[in-house]
């Protein structure tokens, strides 16, 4: 079955022939090579591009091991370029090549070569690589299947679809499996044999027990504020083990650099400044998060928040955790500062949205609780509550819009409803 990825295909088409290196990044097995070698190459052929002008190289294939040498790779590509017509060079997992920056830069001044590469790890997105490709590279971040992409392969029952999506996620090879047992098996194998092994080998981690336990803690606390100091305290109180704070800081950065988790910083909305700590961490895929915990903590309130966060990233927003301070008077007449949390502050250019995730709002007390932080924001940007069940779009007297999770996920213009 072909899983269409129209959002990313459109991005590639828009960047064609722009004289830059197109860099497709994302967690391993999310469909980067399929996007290039099947979907984009197929589109090129539909436009009349000859097969001989599409140079497709998979560096993960053992048969291509010799091409991981930069000089061999350069020589191989050059040997395929026979005329002055446009050639499309597609290289999968380019980070396996030492000095790959030099190889790619060698084609920047060739007007008949359009270069596309994929990369999956920190080596590829390290600061020196970003500097190396400054002004010469375009990054396309690929995520696991969005709920809209997932739903295009399923039946019409939105409730069942969302439940499956929140439990097993959107990794393409998982979605294509028929049974829950098969889905769970693939997720666990991906986590242990691919992602953990990659991180351990790449960073030469000796104490894998600490990494394993850190993953369990982060997975159990998605949507909760934390930082390395708090995590150290958790290790000491729960595991009776002292762990160096810098070790946990490094391990968290490794998990983020592998695209397995994402870090969201706190932003003081009224003070218009970032708060250094604590942070929230979300998994790039709910299925991977659940598999990490052996499907023992399938809490839909937290998973809904993770799904919303991921969808906002797919739509290209920068997403922070909002904090709204307010002076309140206590019963004895003294004044204290109280802090309200906004789940997501979403920025994209001049656009901003404040978004609250609410799985259920069963009574007026719960409604007031969810609206409290949004009511205390005194600017004019749109304020939205995304409800984890079907509801008509409602705009209340405070100017807060309430929409259902289905409208949000299935309508690309849902934030404008």
N, C-alpha and C positions, 0 to 999 in steps of 0.2 A: 504494500500500500504506500502511495506517495503522500507524504505529509507536506502540504504547501506552507510556505513561510512568506506570505506576500509582503509583510512589513519590511523584512530584511532584503528581499529580492528587489523591491522598489529602491531601497537605499543603494544597493550595488549598481543598479541601472543608472541612477542619478549621478553616480560618481565615475561612470565609465569615461575613459579617455581624458581624465582631468589632469594627467601628468604626475599624479601622486601614487604612492603605494597604498593599496587598500588593505587594511589590517583587520581581519575578523577575529575577535577574541571571545572568550567565554569558557565556562567550565568544560572539562573533557566530557565527551559523549552527549553534548547538547545539540549536535547537528551541524557543526561548522563545515566539515568536509562535504556533507550532503548538500548544504546550501551552495557551496562553490561548484563541486564536481557534478552534481545532478541538476539542481534547480537553475543555477546561473548558467552553467555550460549548456543546459538544454535550451534556455532562453536565447543564448547566443546563436545556437544552431538554427533556431526558428527564424532568426534574423538573417540567416544565410551565411554564417561563419563556417568555414570548412574545418573538419575535424583536425586536420594537420596544423591549423593555426591556434589550437587550444592545447597548450602544454601543461598537462596535469600531473603533478608529482606528489605522491603520498610518502612522506618520509618516515611514517610509522611502519610501513611495509618493509619487512626484513630484506626483501629483494632489492630495495633501494638503499641499502645501508651505505654503499659506496658513495652515494650522492649526499650523504651527511658531511662529507669533506667539502669545504667551501670551493676549492678549486675544481673539484670534479663536478660539482653542481653547476658552476659557472660554465664550464666546458660543455656540459650536457645541454644546457639551455641554448647556448650559442649554436650548437650543432643542429638544433631544430629550426632555427631562424634562417629560411632559405631565400626570402624575397623581401620586398619593401612593404608588403601588405601588413595589416595590423595582426599582432600575435598577442594572445591572452595567456599569461603565465600564472598558473595556480599552484601554490606550494602549501601542502598541509603539514602543520606542526614544524614551522620554520625554526623554532628555538632549539631543535635538535642539531642544528648546524652551527659550529663555532664561527665567530666573525660573520654571522649572517647579515649584519648591517652593511658590510662592504659589498657582499653579493647583491643585495637589493639596490643599494645606491648605484651600482654599476649600470642599472637599466633606466635610471631616472632621465638620462639625456638621450635615450633612444626613442624617437617619435613613433615608432611602429611596435612598441612593446608596452602592454598594459599589465601591471603586476598586481596580483592578489595573493595574500598569504593568510594562514591561520596560526594562532598561538594560544597556548592554554595555561601558561604559568608565569610566575613572577620574573623569571629570566627575561621573558619577552616584554613585560611591561615595567621593567625597572626604570628608574629615573634617567639613567644614562641612555637607554634606548629611546625614551621620549625625547630627550635632547637631540639625539642623533637624527630623529625623523621630524624634528620641529619644522613645520612648514612644508614637509615633503611626504607626510603620511596622513591618512584618514582612517580613524578607528571606527569599526562597526561592532558594537557589543551585542553578542548573540546570547539570549537567555533560553532556558527550557521553554517548552510550549506554554503560551499564555492560555487562559481559560477559553478565550475565543477560538484559538487554534485547536485546542483540545476538543471543544464542543463540536467543531466542524466534522469530527470523526465519530461522534457519538449520536445517540438518539435524541429525541426532543424533550426528555424529562430534565429540566434544568436543575431541579433539586437533587436528583440522583447523580447527575453529572458533577455538580459542585462538591457533593460529598466524596465521590471517588477522587476528584481532583485534589481535595484537601488531604486525603489520606495517602494517595499514591503519587501525586504530583504530575509533572509534565515532561519528564525525561522521555524522549521519543521511543527508545527501545522498550521502556516500561509500558507506555501507553499502548503499544502494539501487542502486548501480551494479553491472552484471553482471560486467565483466571487470577484471582487474588493471590493465590499461592505463588504463581509464576512472577507476578509483579513484585511481591515482597522479596522473593529470591534474587531477582535481578538487582533491586535496590541495595540489598545487603552486600551483594558481590561488588557492585560499583563502589560502594563506600569503602569497603575494606581492601579490595584488590587493586583498585585504581587510585582513588583519591588519597587514602591514608598512605598507601605504599609510595605514591609520588612525593608526598610531603616529607615522609621519613627519609627517603633516598636523596631528595633534592637538598635538604637542609642538614643531612647527616645527624638526625635526631637519635640520641642513645636511649633516653628515658621515654619510651613510648607509652608507659603507663600513665604518665602525667598528661600527655597529649590526649590519650583515650578518655581520661576522666574529665579533662577540660571540655572536650567535645560533648560529653554527656551533660555537663553542667550548663553549657551554652544552649544545647538543644532543649533542655528542660525549662529554660528561662527565656524563650523567645518573647520579645516584647517587654522584657523587664530591664530596668536600668542596672548597669553593673560597670565595673572597672577592674583592673588587675589587683588592686588592693582588696576589694571586696571578694574577689575570687580566691586570693590567698587566704582570707579568713574562712571561706567556705571549705577549702582544702583542710585547714587546720581543725575546724570544728566538726566536720563530717567525716573526713578521711583520716583525721589525726596525723596529718602529714604536713611538714613545712616545705613550701615551695617558694623559690625565689621569684620576686615580683617581676624582674626583668625577663625571666624565663617565660612567664605567662604572657607578658607583653609581646615577646618575640613569637610565641606560638599563635597568638591571636592574629598577628600580622601575616603569618604564613597561611593561616586558614582564609584570610581575606584575599591574599594574593593568589591563592589557588581558585578563587571565585566561588568557594564553597559557602562562605558566609559574607554578609555585608554589614558594615558598621555605620550607624546613624548617629550624628552628633546632636547635642542639645543646643537649642537656639532660644535666647531670651527675646521674645517678640517685642516687648515694650522697650527693653534696653538696646535692641537691635545689635546684639553681639552674641558670639558663640561662647558656650560654657565648656571649659576644657574637659570636664568629667562629671558624671559618668556617661556611658553610651548605651545604646541598644544594639543588639545583634539580631539579624534575621538570616534564615537559610535561603539560598538561591532557589531551593525546591522543597516543598513541604514533604514530598515523599521521602527524600533523603533524610530530612530531619526525623521523620517518624521511624524510618528504618534504623536510624542510629539508636533509638530508644526501644527497638524491638516492638514497635507499635503499641507500647504500654501507656503512653500519655497523649492520646488523640483528643486534645481539648479544642473544640471548634472555635471558642472565643479567641484563643491565641492564634490558631491557624488562619482564621479569617483576617486578622491583622497582618500576618505574614503574606497572605495572598494579595491583599490590597497594596502592601509595600512593594512587592515584586511587580505588580501591574503598573504602578507609578514609574518604576525604573524603566520598564519596557517602553513606556510612553515618552521617555526622555527627560523626566523631571529629576532635579536634585532634591533629595528628600531628607529633611531633618526632623528631629523631635522638638516640638514647641514647648516652651515654658512661659506662663503668664503670671507674673507676680502681682499681688494686690494687697493693699493695706486694709485690714479688717479690724473692727473693734470687738474686744472680748466682753464677757459679761461684767467684769469688774471695771470696764471703761478704758483699759489700756489698749494700745494698738500693736498688732503684730503683722508680720508679712506672711501671707499665705500664697502657696504656689499651685497653679492649675496646670495640668499637662494637656497639650494638644498632641494627638497621636502623630500627625504628619503635617509639616510645613513644606509645601511643594512649590518649587520655583523653576521657571523655565523662561528665560529672558525677562520681559516685563510682567509676565503672568505669575500670579501667586494664588494658591488655594490653601485653606486650613481645613483639614479633614480629620474627623473623628470616626473610629471604627466601633460599632455597637452590634453585637450579635443579636441581642433582643432588647426591646424597651417595653417591658411588660406593664408598667404603671407610670403614673405621673412622677413619682419619686425618681425612677430610673431615667425618665426623660430629662428632668432637671439636672440630674447628675451628669449626663452626657453633654448637655448644652452649656454647663457652667463655664468651662474653659473658653468656649467660643463666644459666649456673651460678654466676656471680659476683655475681648480684643477690640480695640477702639479704632482700627483702620477700616478701609472700605473693601478689602479683598474678600472674595467669596468664601463663605463658611458652609461646610457640608458634613452631614452625618451619613455614613454608609451603613445601612441596616442589613443584617445577615438573613433577611427573609423578604418575601415579596411585599411590596408596598407601592402605592402610586407616588409619583413625585410630589412632595409637599414643600411649600415655602411658608414658614410660620411668621408670626408677628415680629420676631427678632431678626428676620432676614436670613435665617438658617434654612438651608435646603436639605431635605431628607430624601435619599434615594435608596433603592434596593441594591444589594450586591450584584444581582443579575443585570440590572440596567447599567451599573458601573462597569462591569467586566465585559459585557457583550456590545456596548455602544462606545465606539472610540471617541465620540463627542459628549460622553455622559457628564463630564464636569461642567458643561455649558447648559445642561437641562434646567 
